[in-house]
Amino acid sequence: MKKHLLFILPLLFMYVIILALFHPRVFSYRFDHELIDRYFCSQDIPYEPPCPRVWLSDEELHIAAGYLYAKGHDPAVIDFQHMPFVATLYGFSIVLFNNPFYVEILFGMSYLVLVYILGLKLFKSQLVAALGSSVFLIDPLFMELSSQASYELGQAVFLLSYLILMIFYRKKVILQGIVLGLLASTKFWGAALFFIAATVAYRIVKRQFNIKEYIIHLAVAFVAFSLTYITSFVKQGIQFNIVFFQLKVLKFWLDHSVSNIPFASFILFTTGFFKSWWGEHEIIRTHIWSVLWPISLVASTSLSIKPLLKWDITPKLFFSSIPLVYLVYLGVQAPFSRYFILILPFCYLSLSYLIFLAKDRFLKKK
């Protein structure tokens, strides 16, 4: 344990230092209560407000919604299309510290630790885990999301926690359910469906699927998810049907998240370019793209080919195959770089593993 802390603590220290140097706003931000007045005149209000419309960024909408949740407003009414859990944490952080970004910093630190743990679990090597998590630390997308109130880091933390529990801690049924429920309540649960299906397929192939345990874990997840809407149940009473409400959310995202270019996310991940679905429909290059994205995608895909041909279904195969399959799963969904935060750890850990394999082979030849 001590040898791992000797790496993890400096890693987290470097994370905070990089944020302080390049994104000092996360520490200096102070909540402006005028944002709430602007929110009720914003594009997120479904009725015609008694004031001129103003345009708020996604971050401003999330912060305003979180503050309102912490003050007792109904998440089924305020910013209804987003799940309320992370926003509520932003709100309580504002109430306590006047700054929502402390939540993002904690999520960022947690994610780095989880990436390191996954590296240890998969490759039984502290060096691979250390290199993979270090490369991930300096990834431009990770650092940008660490300085934004965007829900993505919260989703990533609970997703990776869920996958580690499902693959390596099969009997932790209640904990799996709690984490899954919180995962689904971080933001829209479309991504969660993909990873649920992936873990089911893995367990079936490994003959580890227990229908009773799985139903229990889903039931616990539903309860945990529902509890994040406790304010809605209190305010609306029996009129609030969480199943029908989620179908409404699903319809909203189906109407708002479709691209006219198949595999637009795959193109964005491998090239950094995408076609805008607004304005002049220009070809745009994202400023946070890294050449390591396609390189590491090739590494993770190549790592999965041999065991797949041999039908050697291992955790290593599961995690190394996820990036490519997930990019295909995104299909015609509108491409957003922030979605890639879920798969980059698997890519970088696979790349780190192949680097150490190549180094060992080179040394043996000498």
Disulfide bonds with the S-S distance in Angstrom:
Cys41-Cys51 1.87
